[in-house]
Amino acid sequence: LSKGADSSERVLTTMRWGLIPSWFKKDDPSKMPFNTSNCRSDTMLTKSSYKDPLLKGKRCVVLADGFYEWQQQEGGKQPYFIYFPQTTNETADTEEGDEWKGWRLLTMAGIFERWEPPGSGDALYTYTIITVDASKDVSFIHHRMPAILDGEEAIRKWLDFAEVPTQEAVKLIQPTENIAFHPVSTIVNSVRNDSPECLAPIELGVPKQVKATASSKVMASWLKSAQEASPKKQENEVPRWTSQFIHNPSPKKTSAGVLQQWLGKAGEPAAKRRK
C-alpha cells in the first residue's frame, strides 16, 4: 500500500502466489519453510503470517476463470472445474455474428504482503487465497473451497480497508452456494497441459453427474469459439509456476475489457505499477 493512497481505488497488478511475510529474513523467498498458498479462515487472525497484513488492511481479490478440485474415488481422483454460474447476458449467443461479451470472473478473497530482501533488491508482492469449509453443493468433491466474494458490494467492502475495518470485513469470508461445476478430463493432472481441453465438460458413468447444466453448456460453447479463434501457445509461453487454482485467461481480445469493467475505470489503463 502506498502512503496517501485512496482506499477505494482499485489497482490491478501481478503478484507471486504464496505469501512471504514481511518479517522473513532470508534473501531468497523460495526458502520459505512452509506453504502459504492458502490461508484457512479459522486461523487467519491467529497466525502472524496472515494476521499482521490483514490487520494492516492488505486485502486483495484474486481473479480467475475458476479453479480445479479433485474428488477422491476408488481407483483415483476425478477433477472438477468450479466457477461462477454464467448467464446469457454475460456470454455470446450461439447465433453467428453475435459478439462474445466475456466470462464472469471468479472473485476470491485474498491477503497480500510486501516483502523486501534483507540486503538490497526490489520489493516483492505476494498473496494467499483464503479458504473456508466447502458449501453443501460442492462438499462431495472436497471439504474446503476458496472464500468467494459474490457481487460488487462484497468486493467493495473487502477491498476498502479504510472504510471497512478488519472485524467487519472478515464477516464476508464464508462459503457461497452460488457456484457451478462440472467434471473435466484428467489431463489437468499434469501441469504441462495448458489448453481449452482442460476446462471442457466431460461425461461420467454416474447418471446423476452426466446431466449437462446451463453453465456447462455455456462453457462448452465458449471453449469451442475460443479455441477456433486463438493460435496455439508456444511452449515458452506456459507459466513457469502452476498449482491447484489455475487462472487461464481467455484468449479472446475482449478479455481486457472484462478486467477494465471489473476495475470500474473504463478508459484508464488496466494495470498500474505500485510505487
DOKOL-322132 format. One record per residue: residue number from 1; chain; x, y, z of N, C-alpha, C in turn. Coordinates in steps of 0.2 Angstrom, whole numbers, plus 5000, padded with zeros to 4 digits. Layout:
N
ATOM num cadena   nx   ny   nz  cax  cay  caz   cx   cy   cz
ATOM NUM      A    X    Y    Z    X    Y    Z    X    Y    Z
...
end
This chain:
275
ATOM num cadena   nx   ny   nz  cax  cay  caz   cx   cy   cz
ATOM   1      A 5004 4994 5000 5000 5000 5000 5004 5006 5000
ATOM   2      A 5003 5011 4995 5007 5017 4995 5004 5022 5000
ATOM   3      A 5008 5026 5003 5006 5031 5008 5001 5036 5004
ATOM   4      A 4996 5038 5007 4991 5043 5005 4987 5040 4999
ATOM   5      A 4987 5033 4998 4983 5030 4993 4975 5031 4995
ATOM   6      A 4971 5032 4990 4964 5032 4991 4962 5024 4992
ATOM   7      A 4959 5023 4998 4957 5016 5000 4952 5013 4995
ATOM   8      A 4948 5017 4991 4943 5015 4987 4946 5014 4980
ATOM   9      A 4952 5016 4979 4955 5015 4972 4957 5007 4971
ATOM  10      A 4955 5005 4965 4957 4998 4963 4963 4998 4959
ATOM  11      A 4968 4994 4960 4974 4993 4956 4974 4986 4954
ATOM  12      A 4975 4985 4948 4976 4978 4945 4983 4977 4944
ATOM  13      A 4986 4972 4947 4993 4970 4947 4995 4963 4947
ATOM  14      A 5001 4961 4945 5003 4954 4946 5006 4953 4953
ATOM  15      A 5005 4948 4956 5009 4946 4962 5010 4939 4962
ATOM  16      A 5015 4937 4966 5018 4930 4967 5013 4926 4971
ATOM  17      A 5011 4920 4969 5006 4916 4974 5010 4913 4979
ATOM  18      A 5008 4914 4985 5012 4911 4991 5015 4916 4995
ATOM  19      A 5011 4918 5000 5013 4925 5004 5019 4924 5008
ATOM  20      A 5024 4929 5007 5030 4929 5010 5029 4935 5015
ATOM  21      A 5030 4933 5022 5029 4938 5027 5034 4943 5027
ATOM  22      A 5033 4949 5029 5037 4955 5029 5043 4953 5034
ATOM  23      A 5042 4949 5039 5047 4948 5044 5052 4942 5041
ATOM  24      A 5051 4939 5036 5055 4934 5033 5062 4936 5031
ATOM  25      A 5067 4934 5034 5074 4937 5034 5079 4934 5029
ATOM  26      A 5077 4928 5026 5082 4925 5021 5081 4929 5015
ATOM  27      A 5087 4928 5011 5087 4933 5005 5083 4930 4999
ATOM  28      A 5081 4923 4999 5078 4920 4994 5071 4918 4996
ATOM  29      A 5065 4921 4993 5058 4919 4996 5057 4912 4995
ATOM  30      A 5060 4908 4990 5059 4901 4989 5061 4897 4995
ATOM  31      A 5065 4900 4999 5067 4896 5005 5062 4896 5011
ATOM  32      A 5056 4898 5010 5051 4898 5015 5050 4891 5017
ATOM  33      A 5050 4890 5023 5049 4883 5026 5042 4880 5026
ATOM  34      A 5037 4884 5024 5030 4881 5024 5026 4884 5019
ATOM  35      A 5021 4881 5017 5017 4883 5011 5012 4888 5013
ATOM  36      A 5012 4894 5010 5007 4899 5011 5002 4901 5005
ATOM  37      A 5001 4896 5001 4997 4897 4995 4990 4898 4997
ATOM  38      A 4988 4895 5003 4981 4895 5005 4981 4897 5013
ATOM  39      A 4976 4901 5015 4976 4903 5022 4969 4901 5024
ATOM  40      A 4968 4897 5030 4962 4895 5032 4959 4901 5036
ATOM  41      A 4952 4901 5035 4949 4907 5038 4949 4907 5045
ATOM  42      A 4949 4901 5048 4948 4900 5055 4955 4901 5059
ATOM  43      A 4960 4902 5055 4967 4904 5059 4970 4910 5056
ATOM  44      A 4967 4914 5051 4970 4919 5048 4971 4925 5053
ATOM  45      A 4967 4925 5059 4968 4930 5064 4972 4928 5070
ATOM  46      A 4975 4922 5069 4979 4920 5074 4987 4919 5072
ATOM  47      A 4988 4917 5066 4994 4916 5063 4997 4922 5061
ATOM  48      A 5003 4924 5063 5006 4930 5062 5007 4932 5055
ATOM  49      A 5009 4926 5051 5010 4927 5044 5004 4931 5040
ATOM  50      A 4998 4929 5043 4992 4932 5039 4989 4937 5044
ATOM  51      A 4989 4937 5050 4986 4942 5055 4989 4949 5054
ATOM  52      A 4996 4949 5053 4999 4956 5053 4997 4960 5047
ATOM  53      A 4997 4957 5040 4995 4960 5035 4987 4962 5035
ATOM  54      A 4984 4957 5037 4976 4958 5037 4974 4964 5042
ATOM  55      A 4977 4964 5048 4976 4970 5052 4978 4977 5049
ATOM  56      A 4983 4976 5044 4985 4982 5041 4981 4984 5035
ATOM  57      A 4976 4980 5034 4972 4982 5028 4974 4979 5021
ATOM  58      A 4979 4974 5021 4981 4972 5015 4977 4966 5012
ATOM  59      A 4971 4968 5010 4966 4963 5007 4966 4964 5000
ATOM  60      A 4965 4959 4996 4965 4959 4989 4960 4954 4986
ATOM  61      A 4958 4954 4980 4954 4950 4977 4958 4946 4971
ATOM  62      A 4958 4940 4971 4961 4936 4966 4956 4934 4961
ATOM  63      A 4958 4936 4954 4953 4935 4949 4955 4928 4945
ATOM  64      A 4950 4924 4943 4952 4918 4939 4945 4916 4936
ATOM  65      A 4946 4913 4930 4940 4910 4927 4937 4905 4931
ATOM  66      A 4941 4901 4936 4938 4896 4940 4944 4893 4944
ATOM  67      A 4942 4887 4947 4948 4883 4950 4946 4876 4949
ATOM  68      A 4951 4872 4950 4951 4865 4950 4950 4862 4957
ATOM  69      A 4947 4856 4958 4947 4852 4964 4946 4845 4962
ATOM  70      A 4949 4841 4966 4949 4834 4964 4944 4830 4970
ATOM  71      A 4940 4825 4967 4936 4821 4971 4939 4814 4972
ATOM  72      A 4940 4812 4978 4943 4806 4979 4938 4800 4977
ATOM  73      A 4940 4795 4973 4936 4790 4971 4940 4783 4971
ATOM  74      A 4937 4778 4971 4941 4772 4970 4944 4771 4964
ATOM  75      A 4951 4770 4964 4955 4770 4958 4958 4776 4956
ATOM  76      A 4957 4782 4960 4960 4788 4958 4956 4794 4960
ATOM  77      A 4958 4800 4957 4954 4806 4959 4951 4809 4952
ATOM  78      A 4945 4811 4953 4941 4814 4947 4942 4822 4948
ATOM  79      A 4945 4825 4943 4945 4833 4944 4938 4836 4941
ATOM  80      A 4937 4842 4945 4931 4846 4943 4934 4853 4942
ATOM  81      A 4930 4857 4937 4931 4864 4936 4926 4867 4940
ATOM  82      A 4927 4872 4944 4922 4876 4948 4922 4883 4947
ATOM  83      A 4917 4886 4946 4916 4893 4943 4910 4896 4945
ATOM  84      A 4909 4903 4943 4903 4906 4944 4898 4904 4939
ATOM  85      A 4891 4903 4940 4886 4902 4935 4886 4907 4930
ATOM  86      A 4886 4905 4924 4886 4910 4918 4879 4911 4915
ATOM  87      A 4877 4917 4913 4871 4919 4911 4872 4921 4903
ATOM  88      A 4866 4921 4900 4866 4923 4893 4868 4930 4892
ATOM  89      A 4867 4934 4897 4869 4941 4897 4876 4942 4897
ATOM  90      A 4880 4937 4900 4887 4938 4900 4891 4934 4895
ATOM  91      A 4888 4930 4891 4891 4926 4886 4888 4927 4879
ATOM  92      A 4891 4926 4874 4888 4926 4867 4883 4921 4866
ATOM  93      A 4878 4923 4862 4873 4918 4860 4877 4913 4854
ATOM  94      A 4874 4908 4853 4877 4904 4848 4876 4906 4840
ATOM  95      A 4871 4911 4839 4870 4913 4833 4876 4917 4830
ATOM  96      A 4877 4915 4824 4883 4918 4820 4883 4926 4820
ATOM  97      A 4888 4929 4822 4888 4936 4821 4887 4940 4828
ATOM  98      A 4885 4936 4833 4885 4939 4840 4891 4940 4843
ATOM  99      A 4892 4945 4846 4899 4947 4849 4900 4943 4856
ATOM 100      A 4905 4940 4857 4907 4937 4864 4908 4943 4869
ATOM 101      A 4904 4943 4875 4904 4948 4879 4908 4947 4886
ATOM 102      A 4911 4941 4886 4915 4940 4892 4913 4935 4897
ATOM 103      A 4917 4932 4900 4916 4927 4905 4916 4930 4912
ATOM 104      A 4911 4928 4916 4911 4931 4923 4917 4928 4927
ATOM 105      A 4921 4932 4929 4927 4930 4933 4925 4928 4940
ATOM 106      A 4929 4923 4942 4928 4921 4949 4932 4926 4954
ATOM 107      A 4929 4929 4959 4932 4934 4963 4934 4931 4970
ATOM 108      A 4940 4929 4972 4942 4925 4978 4945 4930 4983
ATOM 109      A 4943 4930 4989 4946 4934 4994 4954 4932 4996
ATOM 110      A 4958 4937 4996 4965 4935 4997 4968 4941 5002
ATOM 111      A 4974 4939 5004 4978 4943 5009 4985 4944 5005
ATOM 112      A 4988 4950 5005 4994 4951 5001 4999 4954 5006
ATOM 113      A 5005 4954 5004 5011 4957 5008 5016 4959 5004
ATOM 114      A 5020 4964 5006 5026 4967 5003 5032 4965 5007
ATOM 115      A 5036 4961 5003 5042 4959 5006 5048 4962 5003
ATOM 116      A 5053 4964 5007 5059 4967 5004 5065 4962 5006
ATOM 117      A 5070 4961 5002 5076 4957 5003 5080 4960 5009
ATOM 118      A 5083 4956 5013 5086 4959 5019 5092 4963 5016
ATOM 119      A 5095 4962 5011 5101 4966 5008 5098 4972 5004
ATOM 120      A 5098 4970 4998 5095 4975 4993 5091 4972 4988
ATOM 121      A 5087 4975 4984 5084 4972 4979 5076 4975 4979
ATOM 122      A 5073 4974 4973 5066 4976 4973 5061 4972 4978
ATOM 123      A 5056 4976 4980 5051 4973 4984 5047 4968 4980
ATOM 124      A 5045 4963 4984 5041 4958 4980 5034 4958 4984
ATOM 125      A 5029 4958 4979 5022 4957 4982 5019 4950 4981
ATOM 126      A 5017 4947 4987 5014 4940 4986 5008 4940 4990
ATOM 127      A 5004 4935 4988 4997 4934 4991 4995 4927 4993
ATOM 128      A 4990 4926 4997 4987 4920 4999 4980 4920 4998
ATOM 129      A 4977 4914 4996 4970 4914 4995 4966 4911 5001
ATOM 130      A 4961 4914 5004 4958 4912 5010 4953 4906 5008
ATOM 131      A 4953 4901 5012 4949 4895 5011 4944 4895 5017
ATOM 132      A 4938 4892 5015 4933 4890 5020 4930 4883 5019
ATOM 133      A 4926 4881 5024 4923 4875 5023 4919 4875 5016
ATOM 134      A 4919 4870 5013 4915 4869 5006 4908 4870 5007
ATOM 135      A 4904 4873 5003 4897 4874 5003 4894 4867 5002
ATOM 136      A 4888 4866 5003 4884 4860 5003 4885 4857 4996
ATOM 137      A 4884 4861 4991 4884 4858 4984 4890 4855 4981
ATOM 138      A 4896 4858 4984 4902 4855 4981 4906 4851 4987
ATOM 139      A 4903 4850 4992 4906 4847 4998 4908 4839 4996
ATOM 140      A 4904 4836 4991 4906 4830 4989 4912 4829 4985
ATOM 141      A 4914 4835 4982 4921 4835 4979 4926 4836 4984
ATOM 142      A 4926 4841 4988 4931 4842 4993 4928 4846 4999
ATOM 143      A 4931 4845 5005 4929 4848 5011 4931 4856 5011
ATOM 144      A 4935 4858 5007 4937 4865 5008 4936 4868 5001
ATOM 145      A 4935 4875 5001 4935 4879 4995 4937 4886 4996
ATOM 146      A 4939 4890 4991 4941 4897 4992 4935 4901 4994
ATOM 147      A 4937 4906 4998 4932 4911 5000 4930 4915 4994
ATOM 148      A 4924 4915 4992 4922 4918 4986 4918 4924 4987
ATOM 149      A 4920 4930 4985 4916 4936 4986 4911 4937 4980
ATOM 150      A 4905 4936 4982 4899 4936 4976 4896 4943 4976
ATOM 151      A 4897 4946 4971 4894 4953 4970 4898 4959 4971
ATOM 152      A 4897 4964 4968 4900 4971 4969 4901 4973 4976
ATOM 153      A 4895 4973 4980 4896 4975 4986 4900 4972 4991
ATOM 154      A 4901 4965 4990 4905 4961 4994 4913 4963 4992
ATOM 155      A 4914 4964 4986 4920 4965 4983 4922 4972 4986
ATOM 156      A 4918 4977 4986 4919 4984 4988 4921 4984 4995
ATOM 157      A 4917 4980 5000 4919 4980 5007 4925 4977 5008
ATOM 158      A 4927 4972 5005 4933 4968 5006 4939 4972 5004
ATOM 159      A 4939 4976 4999 4944 4980 4997 4945 4987 5000
ATOM 160      A 4940 4990 5002 4940 4996 5005 4942 4996 5013
ATOM 161      A 4949 4995 5014 4952 4994 5020 4951 5000 5025
ATOM 162      A 4950 5006 5022 4949 5012 5027 4942 5013 5030
ATOM 163      A 4937 5011 5025 4930 5012 5027 4927 5006 5031
ATOM 164      A 4930 5000 5029 4928 4994 5032 4933 4990 5036
ATOM 165      A 4932 4991 5043 4938 4988 5047 4938 4980 5047
ATOM 166      A 4944 4978 5049 4945 4970 5048 4939 4966 5051
ATOM 167      A 4937 4968 5057 4932 4964 5060 4926 4963 5056
ATOM 168      A 4924 4969 5053 4918 4969 5048 4919 4965 5042
ATOM 169      A 4925 4966 5039 4927 4963 5033 4927 4955 5033
ATOM 170      A 4930 4953 5039 4930 4945 5039 4923 4942 5039
ATOM 171      A 4918 4946 5041 4911 4943 5040 4909 4941 5033
ATOM 172      A 4913 4943 5028 4912 4942 5021 4915 4935 5020
ATOM 173      A 4919 4932 5024 4923 4926 5022 4918 4920 5025
ATOM 174      A 4915 4917 5020 4910 4912 5021 4909 4908 5015
ATOM 175      A 4907 4902 5015 4905 4898 5009 4900 4901 5005
ATOM 176      A 4900 4900 4998 4894 4903 4994 4891 4897 4991
ATOM 177      A 4885 4897 4990 4881 4892 4986 4880 4894 4979
ATOM 178      A 4882 4900 4977 4881 4902 4970 4887 4900 4966
ATOM 179      A 4887 4894 4965 4893 4891 4961 4891 4886 4956
ATOM 180      A 4895 4885 4951 4893 4880 4946 4900 4875 4945
ATOM 181      A 4899 4869 4943 4904 4865 4942 4903 4859 4937
ATOM 182      A 4908 4856 4934 4907 4850 4930 4914 4846 4930
ATOM 183      A 4913 4840 4929 4919 4836 4929 4923 4837 4922
ATOM 184      A 4930 4837 4923 4934 4838 4917 4939 4832 4916
ATOM 185      A 4943 4832 4911 4947 4827 4909 4953 4827 4914
ATOM 186      A 4956 4821 4916 4962 4820 4920 4968 4823 4917
ATOM 187      A 4968 4826 4911 4974 4829 4908 4976 4835 4912
ATOM 188      A 4971 4837 4916 4973 4843 4921 4978 4841 4926
ATOM 189      A 4979 4834 4927 4983 4832 4932 4990 4833 4931
ATOM 190      A 4992 4835 4925 4999 4836 4923 4999 4844 4922
ATOM 191      A 5004 4847 4925 5005 4854 4924 5007 4856 4917
ATOM 192      A 5010 4851 4913 5012 4853 4906 5006 4854 4902
ATOM 193      A 5000 4852 4904 4994 4853 4899 4991 4860 4901
ATOM 194      A 4991 4864 4896 4988 4871 4897 4984 4872 4890
ATOM 195      A 4978 4870 4890 4974 4871 4884 4966 4871 4886
ATOM 196      A 4962 4873 4881 4955 4874 4882 4952 4867 4884
ATOM 197      A 4955 4861 4882 4953 4855 4884 4953 4854 4891
ATOM 198      A 4957 4857 4895 4957 4856 4902 4951 4859 4906
ATOM 199      A 4947 4863 4902 4941 4866 4905 4935 4862 4902
ATOM 200      A 4935 4859 4897 4930 4856 4894 4926 4851 4898
ATOM 201      A 4919 4851 4898 4915 4847 4902 4916 4840 4899
ATOM 202      A 4916 4834 4903 4916 4828 4901 4910 4824 4904
ATOM 203      A 4908 4818 4901 4903 4814 4904 4906 4808 4908
ATOM 204      A 4903 4807 4914 4905 4802 4919 4900 4796 4918
ATOM 205      A 4902 4791 4921 4897 4785 4921 4891 4785 4925
ATOM 206      A 4891 4790 4930 4886 4790 4935 4881 4795 4932
ATOM 207      A 4874 4793 4931 4869 4797 4928 4868 4803 4931
ATOM 208      A 4868 4804 4938 4867 4810 4941 4872 4815 4939
ATOM 209      A 4878 4813 4937 4883 4818 4936 4884 4819 4928
ATOM 210      A 4880 4816 4924 4881 4816 4917 4877 4822 4914
ATOM 211      A 4871 4824 4918 4867 4829 4915 4870 4836 4915
ATOM 212      A 4870 4839 4909 4873 4845 4907 4869 4851 4910
ATOM 213      A 4873 4855 4914 4869 4861 4916 4870 4867 4911
ATOM 214      A 4866 4872 4912 4866 4878 4908 4873 4881 4908
ATOM 215      A 4876 4881 4914 4883 4884 4914 4888 4880 4910
ATOM 216      A 4888 4873 4911 4892 4869 4907 4891 4869 4900
ATOM 217      A 4885 4870 4897 4884 4871 4890 4887 4878 4888
ATOM 218      A 4886 4883 4892 4889 4889 4890 4897 4889 4890
ATOM 219      A 4900 4885 4895 4907 4884 4895 4909 4880 4888
ATOM 220      A 4906 4875 4886 4907 4871 4880 4907 4876 4874
ATOM 221      A 4902 4880 4874 4902 4884 4868 4907 4889 4868
ATOM 222      A 4909 4892 4874 4914 4897 4875 4921 4894 4873
ATOM 223      A 4922 4888 4875 4929 4885 4874 4929 4883 4866
ATOM 224      A 4924 4881 4863 4924 4880 4856 4926 4886 4852
ATOM 225      A 4923 4892 4853 4924 4898 4850 4931 4901 4851
ATOM 226      A 4933 4900 4858 4940 4902 4860 4945 4898 4856
ATOM 227      A 4944 4892 4856 4949 4888 4853 4950 4889 4845
ATOM 228      A 4944 4890 4842 4945 4892 4835 4948 4898 4833
ATOM 229      A 4947 4903 4838 4950 4910 4837 4957 4911 4839
ATOM 230      A 4960 4907 4843 4966 4908 4846 4971 4904 4843
ATOM 231      A 4978 4906 4842 4983 4902 4840 4986 4898 4845
ATOM 232      A 4989 4892 4843 4992 4888 4848 4997 4891 4852
ATOM 233      A 4997 4890 4859 5003 4893 4863 5009 4890 4861
ATOM 234      A 5014 4894 4862 5021 4891 4861 5023 4888 4868
ATOM 235      A 5028 4884 4868 5030 4880 4874 5032 4885 4879
ATOM 236      A 5036 4890 4877 5039 4895 4881 5034 4900 4884
ATOM 237      A 5028 4900 4882 5023 4904 4885 5019 4901 4890
ATOM 238      A 5020 4895 4892 5017 4892 4898 5020 4895 4904
ATOM 239      A 5015 4896 4909 5018 4899 4915 5023 4895 4918
ATOM 240      A 5028 4898 4922 5033 4894 4925 5031 4891 4931
ATOM 241      A 5025 4893 4934 5023 4890 4940 5015 4889 4940
ATOM 242      A 5013 4883 4942 5006 4882 4942 5004 4878 4948
ATOM 243      A 4998 4878 4950 4996 4875 4956 4988 4874 4956
ATOM 244      A 4985 4872 4961 4978 4870 4961 4973 4875 4958
ATOM 245      A 4974 4881 4960 4970 4887 4957 4973 4890 4951
ATOM 246      A 4971 4887 4945 4974 4889 4939 4970 4894 4936
ATOM 247      A 4973 4900 4934 4970 4905 4930 4972 4905 4923
ATOM 248      A 4967 4903 4919 4968 4903 4912 4964 4908 4908
ATOM 249      A 4968 4914 4907 4965 4920 4904 4962 4918 4897
ATOM 250      A 4956 4921 4896 4953 4919 4889 4957 4922 4884
ATOM 251      A 4958 4919 4878 4962 4921 4873 4958 4927 4869
ATOM 252      A 4952 4928 4870 4948 4932 4866 4951 4939 4868
ATOM 253      A 4950 4944 4862 4953 4950 4863 4949 4955 4868
ATOM 254      A 4943 4953 4869 4939 4957 4873 4940 4955 4881
ATOM 255      A 4945 4951 4883 4946 4949 4890 4949 4955 4893
ATOM 256      A 4952 4960 4890 4955 4966 4893 4949 4970 4895
ATOM 257      A 4944 4970 4891 4938 4974 4893 4934 4972 4899
ATOM 258      A 4934 4965 4900 4931 4962 4906 4935 4965 4912
ATOM 259      A 4941 4965 4912 4945 4967 4918 4944 4974 4919
ATOM 260      A 4944 4978 4914 4943 4986 4914 4936 4987 4917
ATOM 261      A 4931 4983 4915 4924 4984 4918 4924 4982 4926
ATOM 262      A 4928 4977 4927 4928 4975 4934 4932 4980 4939
ATOM 263      A 4937 4983 4936 4940 4989 4939 4936 4995 4940
ATOM 264      A 4931 4996 4936 4927 5002 4936 4930 5008 4933
ATOM 265      A 4935 5007 4929 4939 5013 4927 4940 5012 4919
ATOM 266      A 4934 5012 4916 4934 5012 4908 4938 5018 4906
ATOM 267      A 4942 5017 4901 4946 5022 4898 4953 5023 4901
ATOM 268      A 4954 5020 4907 4961 5020 4910 4964 5014 4909
ATOM 269      A 4971 5014 4910 4975 5008 4909 4972 5002 4914
ATOM 270      A 4973 4996 4911 4970 4990 4915 4974 4989 4921
ATOM 271      A 4981 4991 4921 4985 4989 4927 4989 4995 4928
ATOM 272      A 4991 4996 4935 4995 5002 4937 5001 4999 4941
ATOM 273      A 5007 5002 4940 5013 4999 4944 5013 5002 4951
ATOM 274      A 5014 4998 4956 5014 5001 4963 5020 5005 4964
ATOM 275      A 5020 5010 4968 5026 5014 4969 5029 5011 4975
end
